[in-house]
Amino acid sequence: MFEKSTKSYTDFLGKTNRIVEGTSIRGDIDSLADFRLDGQLIGNFISKGKLVVGPAGSVTGDITCKNVDVEGKVEGKIIVQEILNVKSKASIYGEVICGKLSVEPGADFSASCVMKSQSKNMLPPHGEQ
């Protein structure tokens, strides 16, 4: 009668977690849902959804996601199953492995980059690295 049902991955689609500007997190984030980061993350980020690093956002650590949009700063390894969008105000330093890459003029893209057309197995199972 009062049983809690576990939510499936599809229940998280269309829902976005958010870390606002002025917030700093030290540690790893593991999320099934999409995520917008306008604060600072010092640690690794893993998601089967999309990560947006806003203009005031920064990540110092590794990112593993399905899709990533970067407007802020990222230092570390980025593994993107589908598309990495690098906006004109973005700064990326480190290593990138992605399916497709879009870099707007003006972006600071100082990273080694490998593009893999068959990238379905780039994401680890949820909760694993």
CORKA-V870119 format. One record per pair of residues at least 24 apart in sequence whose C-alpha atoms are under 10 Angstrom apart, sorted by the first residue. I is the first residue (numbers start at 0). GAP is how many residues later the second one is. D is the distance in whole Angstrom. If there is no record, write none. Layout:
i=I gap=GAP d=D
i=I gap=GAP d=D
This chain:
i=7 gap=24 d=10
i=8 gap=24 d=8
i=8 gap=39 d=9
i=8 gap=40 d=10
i=11 gap=37 d=9
i=12 gap=36 d=8
i=13 gap=35 d=10
i=14 gap=34 d=10
i=15 gap=33 d=9
i=15 gap=34 d=9
i=15 gap=35 d=9
i=15 gap=36 d=10
i=16 gap=34 d=9
i=17 gap=33 d=10
i=17 gap=34 d=9
i=18 gap=34 d=10
i=18 gap=35 d=10
i=18 gap=38 d=9
i=19 gap=34 d=9
i=19 gap=36 d=9
i=19 gap=37 d=8
i=20 gap=33 d=9
i=20 gap=34 d=9
i=20 gap=35 d=6
i=20 gap=36 d=7
i=20 gap=37 d=10
i=21 gap=34 d=9
i=21 gap=35 d=9
i=22 gap=34 d=10
i=23 gap=33 d=10
i=23 gap=34 d=9
i=24 gap=34 d=10
i=25 gap=34 d=10
i=26 gap=34 d=10
i=27 gap=33 d=9
i=27 gap=34 d=9
i=27 gap=35 d=10
i=28 gap=34 d=10
i=28 gap=98 d=10
i=29 gap=34 d=10
i=29 gap=96 d=8
i=29 gap=97 d=7
i=29 gap=98 d=9
i=30 gap=34 d=10
i=30 gap=95 d=8
i=30 gap=96 d=9
i=31 gap=33 d=10
i=31 gap=94 d=8
i=31 gap=95 d=9
i=33 gap=31 d=9
i=33 gap=32 d=10
i=33 gap=33 d=9
i=33 gap=34 d=10
i=34 gap=33 d=10
i=35 gap=32 d=10
i=35 gap=33 d=9
i=36 gap=33 d=10
i=36 gap=35 d=9
i=37 gap=33 d=10
i=37 gap=34 d=8
i=38 gap=33 d=10
i=39 gap=32 d=10
i=39 gap=33 d=9
i=39 gap=34 d=10
i=40 gap=33 d=10
i=41 gap=33 d=10
i=42 gap=33 d=10
i=43 gap=32 d=9
i=43 gap=33 d=9
i=43 gap=34 d=10
i=43 gap=85 d=10
i=44 gap=33 d=9
i=45 gap=33 d=9
i=45 gap=77 d=9
i=45 gap=78 d=9
i=45 gap=80 d=8
i=45 gap=81 d=8
i=45 gap=82 d=9
i=45 gap=83 d=8
i=46 gap=33 d=10
i=46 gap=76 d=9
i=46 gap=77 d=9
i=46 gap=78 d=10
i=46 gap=79 d=8
i=46 gap=80 d=9
i=47 gap=32 d=10
i=47 gap=33 d=9
i=47 gap=75 d=8
i=47 gap=76 d=9
i=47 gap=77 d=9
i=47 gap=78 d=7
i=48 gap=32 d=10
i=49 gap=30 d=9
i=49 gap=32 d=10
i=49 gap=33 d=10
i=49 gap=34 d=10
i=50 gap=29 d=10
i=50 gap=33 d=10
i=51 gap=33 d=9
i=52 gap=33 d=10
i=52 gap=37 d=9
i=53 gap=33 d=10
i=53 gap=35 d=10
i=53 gap=36 d=9
i=54 gap=32 d=9
i=54 gap=34 d=7
i=54 gap=35 d=7
i=54 gap=36 d=10
i=55 gap=34 d=10
i=56 gap=33 d=10
i=57 gap=32 d=10
i=57 gap=33 d=9
i=57 gap=34 d=10
i=58 gap=33 d=10
i=59 gap=33 d=10
i=60 gap=33 d=10
i=61 gap=32 d=9
i=61 gap=33 d=9
i=61 gap=34 d=10
i=62 gap=33 d=9
i=63 gap=33 d=9
i=63 gap=34 d=10
i=63 gap=58 d=8
i=63 gap=59 d=7
i=63 gap=60 d=8
i=63 gap=65 d=9
i=64 gap=33 d=10
i=64 gap=57 d=9
i=64 gap=58 d=7
i=64 gap=59 d=10
i=65 gap=32 d=9
i=65 gap=33 d=9
i=65 gap=53 d=10
i=65 gap=54 d=9
i=65 gap=56 d=9
i=65 gap=57 d=8
i=66 gap=31 d=9
i=66 gap=32 d=9
i=66 gap=33 d=10
i=67 gap=30 d=10
i=67 gap=33 d=10
i=68 gap=33 d=9
i=69 gap=33 d=10
i=69 gap=37 d=10
i=70 gap=36 d=9
i=71 gap=35 d=10
i=72 gap=35 d=9
i=73 gap=35 d=10
i=74 gap=35 d=10
i=74 gap=36 d=9
i=75 gap=35 d=9
i=76 gap=34 d=9
i=76 gap=35 d=9
i=76 gap=36 d=10
i=77 gap=33 d=10
i=77 gap=35 d=9
i=78 gap=34 d=10
i=78 gap=35 d=10
i=78 gap=36 d=10
i=78 gap=40 d=10
i=78 gap=43 d=7
i=78 gap=44 d=8
i=79 gap=35 d=9
i=79 gap=36 d=10
i=79 gap=39 d=8
i=79 gap=40 d=10
i=79 gap=42 d=8
i=79 gap=43 d=8
i=80 gap=34 d=10
i=80 gap=35 d=9
i=80 gap=36 d=9
i=80 gap=37 d=9
i=80 gap=38 d=5
i=80 gap=39 d=6
i=80 gap=40 d=8
i=80 gap=41 d=6
i=80 gap=42 d=7
i=81 gap=33 d=10
i=81 gap=34 d=9
i=81 gap=35 d=9
i=81 gap=36 d=9
i=81 gap=37 d=7
i=81 gap=38 d=8
i=81 gap=40 d=10
i=82 gap=32 d=10
i=96 gap=25 d=9
i=97 gap=24 d=9
